[in-house]
Amino acid sequence: MESESETKMMASPSSESQKVPTPSGSPGCSRLVVVAAVAASLSGLMMGYELGLTSGVLLQLRVVLSLSCQEQELLVSSVLIGSLAACLVGGPVLDRYGRRLSLLLSAALVVGGSVLLAAVTSLVTLALGRVVVGMGTALSGTAACLYIAEISPRERRGLLVTLFELMLVVGVMLGFGCSYAFAAVHHGWAYTFGLVVAPALLQMGAMLFLPPSPRFLVARGQVDRARAVLTRIRAGAREHVEAELRDIQAGLKEESEHGYGQLLSGRANLRSRLLTGMTLAFFQQATGQPNILSYASPLLRSVGFRSDAAATLASTGFGVVKVVCTVPAVILVDKVGPKKFLIVGAVAMALTLAALGTLTMQSHTQLNSLCRSHTAAAAGGLNRTGGTFNYSHSTSEPGQWVGGEANWTLAEEEDVGTWGSVGATTPVEVSASLKWASLISLLVYVAAFSMSLGPMVYVVFSELFPTGVRGKAVSVVSAVNWATNLLISMTFLTITEKIGLPNIMFLHAAMSFALLVFVILCIPETKGRTLEEISKELAKKKPFKVPLFGKRKPPSGAQQGLMNSGGSGSGSSTSKETPAGLH
């Protein structure tokens, strides 16, 4: 079974066997490969968009449907339920129908789920639509990364697969931005949900004319057709095509010799390596990123941004920060190394989360309810009679919305700070300095995550496991990642109501500190080392003799010869080989 993060691992040039050297002077990228990579990368745009729109749309829907804490958590988590389901069953679909047809199927799921979300306004249909969209985006992400990795020439594979990660963070930014753009529009959530249909249809149209993956064709026994596809997309000499075809056949043979049972064996320390990967996947979610993204607008609403529109606008900064910080991290990891990025990021996240907990305590945010719409609270709640939503809010400058199903009177709240918890009769004043300090802390936290845990976790995953079991191991780790994300997202509001937002921030800060200790003690320094050298060191339980921030001596000639002759796939593991990930 495969998942999005698994496919990112397979983007590595070393994920395929390199026992047969590629002839010198191999051809570069053809235009067809570039077009195919861009078309497949639209999956990243759709996935990021769905993650980014959640917090802004939640503010609107909790008023319209008068959602409780548990209902809001269900709405947020439903897309993760679909993603986890796709992670568990996506592998057989990809193996049976191939990458290209899977992309067509997943795009159709995104279109169908989005139409359902935009057309019907009820909690059940919204949750169902989000599940369908979650399945579509997760399956699409898996198929896209595999497809790009398998059609790209080795020397350009990392660059082309990085398009997916770039599209993903751009999608997050667009999700935040579009949810703000339609925040003040009647049924604005429907337009926000529906916009993803455009890239889905564009991808479907493009994939109809693009070739299938040659690796999938070889796996299905269609070697002659795979040779024809390689000849078309490489546009090079015949010896290059034949060499790559032999590489594909050797890699598939090696993968078929390993099963899931080997991951639990003590052979080559696979069990401890799998536990290390699962723990790192757990920390990626437990340090708070799912809550910050999915509940960004409610969080900002509670710390002093007086209207839903203001909170949603402020949250768009998260998307911008993710784009700005992810790209340099992907570029610099070759020189710095993933472990140093993880250490610096863990320290920055622990400090900013602790600061945020202190700020929210000083601003009396613990008196506020993240679940309750302050607008609805001021208006006395939402009255639903006979299936019609009647919502009114008296302000000094009312604005009138009239729709077929609802009569709306809506305007900005008065400049009185943040409303208190359920049942409060007076507002809680939040100073401007505390409000903006809270926003800056959140932005710094997002920046720290985007340059460390976001991209570097997947680089480490690609380095922990030997080639033969890498795909299977990462699929298990990815399932843990999605499951942890789901558990945290569907309990965040309920736990916050019980222990308060400051304590939640302190808890995530403690998790970030635990992550720092874990990285220092358990994650090897891998900069400048081949995948084979890393795997041999881990299998023998020999610690890396590389200073944390020091320079490593180059290997001797004998060592270099041994490294070049051992195993399949010899290149060092870098961000260009393995692109960054989200959550």
N, C-alpha and C positions, 0 to 999 in steps of 0.2 A: 504494500500500500504506500502511496506517495502523497506528498503534500507540497505546498508552495516552497517551504524552506528546503525540502529534499531536492527539489529541482534546481535550486540555486547552488547546492553543492555539486550537482551533476554538471553545472556550467563550467566547472574547473577543467582545464585541459588535461589534468591528470586523472579525471574520472573515467576516461576511456583508456583502454590499453594502448601503450606506445611501444610495444615490443618490436614492431616493425617501424624503423625510423622513416620519417617523412623525407622525401627527396628534397634536396636544396632547391631554392628558387621557386617554392610553391606559390601558386597564384593567390592574389588577395581577394577581397570581397567583390562579388559581382553586384550589379544593381538589384538583381532579383533577390539576393540574400538580404540586402539592406531594406528593401521594401517589405519583405516577409518579416524581418525582425521588428520593424516599426509597427506593422499591422498586429503582430502578436503582442507587442508591448502595450497596446491599448487595454489589455487585461489588467495591467498594473494601474493604469489610469482609473479604470472602473473600480478596482478594489480599494484604492486610496480614496476615491470620491465617496464610496459608501461608508468608509470609516470616518471621514471628515464631516459628513453632513449630520451625523447622529446627534451630537449635542445641541445644535441649533434647532433641528426639527423637533427634538424632545421638548424644548421649551414651548413650542406652539401646540403640540399634540396633548401635552398634559393639561393645558387649559381647555382645549376643545373637547377632550374626552374625560376631563376631571379624573386623571389617573392617580391611583395610590402609589406608594413606594414600590410595592411588589409589581404592579402593572408597568411602571416605568422601567424597572429592571428587566421585565420580560421583553419589553419592546427593544431595549438596548441589546439584550443577550440573544434575541432570536436570530440575528444575522450570524452570531458566533456559533449557535446551534447548527445552522446550515453549513457553516465552514467546517466544523468538526466532523459532521456527517460526510461531507465531501472528502475530508482527509482520510476517513476510514474506508470509504468505498471507491475513492477515485482511482486507486491503482488498477483494479480490474477493468474499469472503464477505459483507462488510457491504454492498457495492454491489449484490450480486445478491439477497440475502434480506432486507436491511433491518436496522435497529437492534434492533427488538423481537424478531424471530425469531432474530437472532444472540444476543441475551441468553438466550433459551430454549435454544438450542443449547449455549452456553457453560456454562450452569447444569447441563445434562445431562452435559456432559463432566466438570465438577467432581464431580457425584454419582458417575458411573461410576468415575472415577479414585480417589476417596476410598474407595469400596466395595472396590476392588481392593487398596488400601493396607491397609485394616483387616482384610481376610479372609485374605490370603496373606502369609507371612513368608519371603521369599527376596530376595536382592539384585536379581535380574532383574525380578521382579514389582514390587518397591518402586520401582525406577528407572523402569519403564514407567508405573506409576501416577502417579509424580511428573511425568513428561513430559505425561501426559494432563491432570493437574490444572493444570500450568503453561500448557498451551494454553488450557484453559478460562478460567482467571483473567485471562490477558492479553487474550484476545478479549473477555471480559466487560468488562474495564476500558475497552477501546476503544469498544465498543458503548454502554456506560453513559454515558460522557462525551459522546459524540455525541448520544445520545438526550436527555439532560438539556438540553444546549445548544440543541437544535433544537425542543424543546417549550416552553422557558421564554420568557417575555416579556423583551425586551431589558433593561429596567430591573431585572430580578431574575435575569438569567442567571448572573452571576458568583456571587451568593450561593448559588444552587441547585447550581451545579457544585462549589462549595466543599464541599458535603456529601460528595462522593466522597473528597476528600482527608482530610476529618475522619474518615470511616469507615475510610480506609486506615490512618491512624496508630492509631486505636482498635483495628483488627484486629491490628496488630503487637503492641500491648500485650496483647491477649487471647491471641495466639499464644504469647508468652512465659509468660503466666500459666497457661494450660491445660497447657503442657508441664511446668510445675512441679507443677501440681495432680495430674497422673498420673505423675509421675516415680517414685514409690514403689509404683505399682500394677502387678501382673503384666499384661503386654501393654498397658502404659499408652500406648505409642505408637499402638496401634490405636484407642484411644478418642480420643486427640488428633487423629489424622487424620480420624476419623469425625465429629467435631463440626461440621465445615464443611458437612456435608450439610444441616443444618437451615436455614441462611440460603439455601442454593442452592434447596431445595424451596420455601421461602417466596417467593423471587423468581420462580420458575417459575409458581407459582400466581397471583401478583399480575399478572405480565405477560400472562397469558391474557386479562385483562379490561381492559387498558390500551390506548389508541389507538396506532397507528403514528406514526412521525415524519412531519410534513407535508413536510419537506424531501426525505425519501426518496421520498414519493409524487410530488412534483413532478418529481424526477429520473427517475422511471419513467413520466412522462407522465400521471399520474392527478391532474390539476389539480382537477377537481371534488371528488374525494374529499379532497384536501388542504384545499380550502376548507371542507369540512364538518368536518374534524378541527380546523382552526383556530377555526372558529366555536364548536365545543364546548369547547375548552380555554381560549379567551380570554373567552368569555361577554361580549363587548363589542359596540360598534357595528360595522356592516358595513364602514364606511370604514377602520377599524383592520385588519380582516382582509384587505381588499383591498390595503392599503398593504404589509402584511407579506408577502403573497403575491407582490407585485411585487418586493420586496426579495429574496426567495428565488430567484425566476426570474433576476434580474439577477446575483446572486452565483454561481449555477450556470453561467450563460453565461460569466462571466469566468474561472472555474476551468477550464472546458473548453477555453479558448484557450491554456493553458499546459501544457507537457509536462516530463518529467524532464530532457530534454536541455538545457533552458534553464539548469538549475542549474549546469552545467559551463561555461557561456559567460561571457565577460567583460562581458556586458551588465549594466549597473547594479551591477557588482562582485558579481554573484551567486556566482561561484566562490569569491572570498575570504570572502564572508559565510557560505557553506556550510562552508568550512574552519574558520572561527571557531566555528561551532556544533558541528561534529564534535570540535574540540579541547576545547571546554567539556564536552561529553558524556563524552569520555575522562577528563578530570580528575575528573568527578563520581564515577567508579568507581575511578580510580587512586589517589585519596586514602584508600582503605581501607574505605569504608562497607560494601561487600559482605562483606568478611571479618569486620568487627566484628559485623554482624548475624547472618550465617550460622554463624559459629564463636564466638559470644559465650560460650556455656557452656564449651566446651573451653578458650578463652582464660582465663576466670576460674578454671577448674579447675587450670590450669598455674601461676597466680600465687598460689596459696595457699588457695583454697577447697577444703576437704578431701574433700567428697563431691559426687556428681553433683547431689543435691538442693540443696545449698547453692549451688553454682555456678549452677544453673538459676534458683533464687530470686533471686540477685543480678542475673542477666541480665534479669529482669522490669523492673528499674529502667530499662533502656534504652527499653522501650516507653512507660513513664510519661513519661520525659524527652522523647521524640519528640512526644507529645501536647501536653505543657506548652509546648514551645518552638515548635512549628509554628504553632499558632493565633495567638499574638501577632505572629509574623513576617508572616502573611497580612494581619493587620489594619494593621500599621504600615508596610508597604512603600509605601503611597501617600505617606506623609509623608517617609520616609527615602530610598527609591529602592533598586532591586535591587543596583546596583553597590556601594554602601556596605555592604550586608549581606554581599555576597560577599567584600569586602575584610576586614571584621571577622571573618567566619567562617574565611577562609583563615589569618589570623594565629593565631586561637585553635586551629585544628586543627593547625597546624605546631608550636605550642608544646606542646600536650598530647600529641601523638604523640612529640615529642622527649623529653618528660618520661617518657612511658610506656616508651620504649626504655631510658632510663637506669634506671628503676625495675626493669624486668624483668632488666636486666643485674646490678643490685645484688642482686636476689633469686635469682640463679642460675637463672632460668627457661630460660636457654640450655642447661641440662643436662637439661631435661625434654622429653618427646615429646608434642606435641599430638595425635598420631595414636593413641597407645596409651592404652587405658583403664587408669587406675591401679588400679581395682578388679580388673580382670581380671589385671593384672600381679601384684598381690599374691596373687591366688589361683592363680597359675601358668598363667593363660590359660583359654580356654573349650574344653571338650572336647565335640566333636560326634561322636556315634557313632550309626550307624543312623538318622540324621535326627532324633535327639532331642538337645535341648540340656540338658546337665548343668552347672550352674554352682554352685560352692560358695565361700563366703568365710567364714573363721573369724574371729569377732570376739567381744568380751566379751558382746554382747547380740544374738545372732542372731535373725533373724526368718524364719519359714518360709513360702514360697509353694509351693503345689502346684497344677499345672495339668494339663490333658489331655496336653500335649506336652512339658512340662518340669517338673523338680523343682528348685526354687530354694531356696537358703539365702542370705539377703541381710541385711546390716545396714550401719550406718555404719562407716566406717573409724576407726581409732584416731586420736587427736589428735597426729599425728606430722608434719604438714606435707604437702608434695607429693612424690610418688614420683619417682625419677630416671628417666633415659632407659632404653630397652630394655636389659635385661641388668643394671641396677643392683641392688644388694643392700641398700642403705641409703637411707632417705628423706632428702630435702633439706629442712631446716627453713626456713620462710619466716616472717619476723616479721609480727606483726599489723599494725604500722604500714605496712610495705611492701605488704601485701595490700590494705589499705583505701585507701592512696594510689593503687595501681594501679586499683582500682575507681572512685575519684573521677576519675582522669584519663580513663578510658573514658567515664564519664558526661558529663564536660565536652566531650569530643570529639563524642559523639552530639548534645549540645545545640547545639554550634557548627554541626555539619552540618545539623541540623534547622531552624535559623533562617537558613541561608545557601544552601548548595548544593542542599539538598533542594527547597525551594520556588522559589528565585530563578532557577535554571537554566531552568525552564520559562517564567518571565516573560521572560527574555532571548530565548529561542527565539521567542516570539511577536512580539518586537520586531525581530528581525534581518531578517526576510524580508518582501517585499511580499505583499499579500493574494492575488494570483493564484497564487503558487507556495508559499504558506506551508504548506499541508497536505502537499504533496509533499516540501518541504525538511525539515520536521520528521519525516516518516516515515523519511527517510534518516538523519537525526541519531539518531532513536530506535533504528534498527537498530544503529548504532555503539554506542549506549549499552548495549543488551542484549548485544551481542557482547563488549564489553569486560568487562561484569559476568561473563559466562560464563567468559571466559579467566582472569580473576583468581580467581574462586571455585574453578575446577577445578585450579588449580595452587598454591593457597595453602599447603596442608599439605606438599606435596612440597618447595616452596622453603623453607619454614620448617625442615623437617628438615635441609636442606643448609646454610643460612646462619644459622639461629637466629632466634628471635622478636625479640630486640632489634634486629637488623639489618633485619628486616621493618618494624618500627615506624619506624626511622630513614629507611627508603626512602619510606614513606608521608609522613613529615614533609617530606622533600625535595620530594615531589610537591605537597604543600600550599604550600610556598614557591614552587614554579614556578607554581602556580595563582595565587598573589598577584601575581606579576610579570605573568602573562598578563592578568589582570583589569584591572590598572592600565593596561597598554599597549594592549589590544585591545578591551575592552568599553566601549562608550560610556555616558556618564551620560544616562539617559533620563527622569528624573523630571520631570514637568510638560510633557512633549512629546507631541504626537500621533503616531500611528503613521505618518502620511504625512510629517510633518516628519523623523522618524527615518529613514525609508526614503530620502528625498531627500538627506539629509546623507550617509548611507552610500553611496548611488549615486555621489555626487560626490567621495568620498574626502576630505571636509572634516571635520576633527576638530571635536568639540563644544566650543564655547567656554564650558564650564561648569566652574567650580572644583570640585575634588573634594568639598569639604565646604562650599561656598559657596552663595549663593542666586542663582537665575537671574532676570534681569530679565524682566518680562512682555513678550510680543510687542506690537509696535505695532499700531495699528488696521489698517494695510495688510497687515501680516504675518498678523494674525488672520484677515482676510478671505480671504487666499490659502490659509491652512491650512483654513479651513472649506469652501472650494470645491474643494480638490484631492482626487481619488481617492475611494475608497469606505471607509466606516468611519472616523470622525474622532475618536472618544474616545481619551483618553490611556490608556496601557497600565498597568494596576494589578493588584494581586493579586486584587482582587475580580472583575476580568475574566478573569484567568487563574489558576486555583488552583494550589496547590503540588503538587509531585510527590514520589515516594519514592526508593528503591532501597536 
